[in-house]
Amino acid sequence: MRRVEQMSERLGPEVFRRQSEMARADDSAMLTHIHCPTLIVAAPQDELRSIAESEMLHNGIAGSTMQIVERSGHLIPMEQPDVLGAALEDFIADISPR
């Protein structure tokens, strides 16, 4: 948690405000153009991106894999690094030629 606090302090409130107010285009129609192995990682306690948004990505990208990381919020690499690492290892093993 301290690393997140330090990042916030270093970047300052103006950066947070600017990022929060950014208009983000709806690119969901572009998902059908993704034809590479894709892992979608989501977390139930993520207050910035919902499971429903992740499911929309998963449904829009043919052949994608979705992994839900329990007991985590938006910062999965910091909150659950071992679980995320295992999910990535499994995904890579599944898509690697044998």
Disulfide bonds with the S-S distance in Angstrom:
none
